[in-house]
Structures are given as C-alpha cells and as structure tokens.
Amino acid sequence: MQSAPGSSAPPLLHRAFITTVFAGSLIALILALPLGAAGYITEAFAGSSLIFLVTWRRRADWMAAAAIAVLLGGIYALSRAAVTPWTGWEIAFPASLYGVAALLVLVYRATGMPPAESRKTLEILGNTALIPGLCLVSIVAVWLDMRFTPRTWDWSLYTFDHSFGVEPSFFLGRIYWQHSTLRFLAGLFYSSLPVNMCLICAIWLRRRRLGAPDARLAFVIMGVLGFLLYQLCPAAGPLYLTGRAFPYHELPVSGTLQNIVISGAPRNAMPSLHIASCLLIVYNSWRHSLLLRIYTLVCLVLTAFATLGTGEHYLVDLIVAVPLSVAVQLVCSKRMVPAAALLALVAAWLLALRTGAALQPDEPWHMWSAVAATLVASAIPALRPDFVRIQPDLPAPAVLSPGA
C-alpha cells in the first residue's frame, strides 16, 4: 500500500513497542489457557485463520504467519504447557497457532502504516479476532455464572423430556457410546462449531455486497442473548443431573430430583447455543452453493446428536434454540417485530420451565402441542424470501469496527 499525500507512518520505535507488547500478550494467553487443552478457544483461533486468509491477500504475510506459528509451537512445547487431545486436535491446534500468528502479523502491519491505511488493517484485525474474542468472553461469562447461580432447574427440563415417552438424551446417549465411528464424527463436528462460525463470517466478508445479513453481528447477538437467557432457567444437562446413571439408567421422575444440587458444571444448557449457532450457520449458507448447504446441514444434524448423546443438553434445550436462532436472524435482517415476538416466546418457555407451568405429565398432548406451535411459529418468518437477505429498501449493514 502507498501512503496518502501528507500522511506518515508511525516511528519505528513505536511500531516495535506495540508489536512486542502484543506478541508477549498473545504468548501469555496461549500458555495460560493453555491452548493445547482449551478445545473451544483453540477451534476459534483455528477458524480465525480462515478469515485472515480470505481478507488479507498478501501472500508474503501468509508465509510470515506460518513461520511465526512454528515459532509459537516451539515456545509452547518448551514451556511444557498442557496438551489434552480431542477429536480433530491434530488439525485444530496447529491451525490455532496460525490464527494467533495472523493476529500478530496484522498488528505489525497496522502499526507501520499511515492512519488511513492503518484503519483498514485494524478492521481486518477486528474481523480475525472476533470469534476468538467472543469465545473467550463467553467462557469467562459461564465461569462467573457458575459462581453466582447455585441452583439449577435441571429437574424441570428432565421431567419435560420424560413426557416424550423416552428420555431422548439417554436414548441417543446409548447409541453415541456404542458406535465409535459415529461418536468420532459427531464429536468432530460438535467441537468445530467456532471454525464453522468463522467460515460463514469469511464468506460474508467476501460477498457482503450481496445484501445478506451481517453474520458477524448475528453471532455477537447470539452470544449476548444466550448469556442473558441462561439466567432465566439455569441448567447444566442430564449428565450432571444423573451422574454415572447416564446414559444407561434413567432416573424416575420424582420430587427427589428437585433436591439434587449440581456444582462445578456450566449453567449453559438452556437454550442450546450450540444448536442455535448451527442454525444460524445453516441460514447464512442458504444463498450460496449446494455443497455448502449440505455441509452445514450435516453439521447441524451431527451437532444435535452430539449435544444429546454426550448428556450436555435436554431435547427441550434444542427445541427452544429454534425460535431463538430465527429471532436473531430476523434482527440482522431488520425485521424487529417478528423477532421480538419470537424472543418473547423463548422467554415464555424458560419461565414456564422454571416455574413448572410447562410440566403436565398427565396431559402430554399439551406439551406436544406447545412444541409443534413453537416450531410452526419459527418456520413462518423463516420461510419468507427476505429471511436470508436485507430488504432492498434498507441500507446495507454497517461494518463492525474493531472495537464494536
């Protein structure tokens, strides 16, 4: 890039200082997490490398990031930081080091440019860091939530699922643990959610002029709303409610379930943000290639299977995630009235489950009707043509600044 007339690049000392401080902070972060054992964050940094490659077209910097990633890997190995492999770790971990290195390259470039050019690079830096930053904030939020939310309403969600005639999570849990290949595939797609979020963001950044809703904004709204909704009906999942009984020994529905205290487990079951985010990925893939649509649908199905099979979620968590995902997409499509209606429906579900008003074991058809009505109410706005694009008479979505 050439400097604009009358502009000047920052002094070399300033550039070296900022880059050194940022590099030290990144190294401290990957060692403190630690990156080799932090699956969710590691996948997020791995996904950020996609955004870097799509939005920063200097091949020399691609190579520089690769060299820095090798150096970071060496530092990580010498530090003897923890390594806990998970499904897909062999690809995710080196890719995450590349994502971290990409951030360092962008900072180095931004600090050496005149202000006008630097702002453009900082925008790319913000896009590259968005999903890792969102995941870091979410982990801190969930950690705080465990400290300030001692009680959960797992018993209510367990009782609701029981009305289906079989505990769905227990049924699928047995399949999950009895079929290693299926378990591997489900685990792979379940853990790769941040990568797929970055993939959709990268596609949107390349094709933002087509009028599609801002995918980045959708994931930010989903994260904020999810944390707020967790407070209405805190729950951890059947695995934490039943312990070693899962998935082979269903507990009978009784008053004793209400007395079970769950400690040390995240209260992030209701609603399922994993499924809600996967649904957002499906929505935002729908205007693109058939192959991408098939891929995102496979991700959704296998992630749903994993959320139930691992005992991290109840089926009702996934049901409530549907109107939540549609509401977020509607907000990003500038359709506020139906979005508000669906968010009210989500809140009603959470309050009904928390108070027990949704539990009618003697009248299961009431519960089935409520589920069907919820899915139909979610499908009606989602089937409109403008669901996956901004209406023509409205301005294109504003670009998020790095500090947004």
Sequence and secondary structure as in RCSB ss.txt:
>XXXX:A:sequence
MQSAPGSSAPPLLHRAFITTVFAGSLIALILALPLGAAGYITEAFAGSSLIFLVTWRRRADWMAAAAIAVLLGGI
YALSRAAVTPWTGWEIAFPASLYGVAALLVLVYRATGMPPAESRKTLEILGNTALIPGLCLVSIVAVWLDMRFTP
RTWDWSLYTFDHSFGVEPSFFLGRIYWQHSTLRFLAGLFYSSLPVNMCLICAIWLRRRRLGAPDARLAFVIMGVL
GFLLYQLCPAAGPLYLTGRAFPYHELPVSGTLQNIVISGAPRNAMPSLHIASCLLIVYNSWRHSLLLRIYTLVCL
VLTAFATLGTGEHYLVDLIVAVPLSVAVQLVCSKRMVPAAALLALVAAWLLALRTGAALQPDEPWHMWSAVAATL
VASAIPALRPDFVRIQPDLPAPAVLSPGA
>XXXX:A:secstr
    TT     HHHHHHHHHHHHHHHHHHHHHTTGGG HHHHHHHHHHHHHHHHH   HHHHHHHHHHHHHHHHH
HHHHT      TTHHHHHHHHHHHHHHHHHHHHHHTTS HHHHHHHHHHHHHHHHHHHHHHHHHHHHHHHHHH  
   HHHHHHHHHTTSS HHHHHHHHHHH HHHHHHHHHHHHTHHHHHHHHHHHHHHSGGG    HHHHHHHHHHH
HHHHHTTS    HHHHHGGGTTTS    SGGGGG    SS S  SS HHHHHHHHHHHHHTTS HHHHHHHHHHH
HHHHHHHHHTTS  HHHHHHHHHHHHHHHHHHTT HHHHHHHHHHHHHHHHHHHHTTT  TT HHHHHHHHHHHH
HHHHHHHTSGGGGS  TTS       TT 
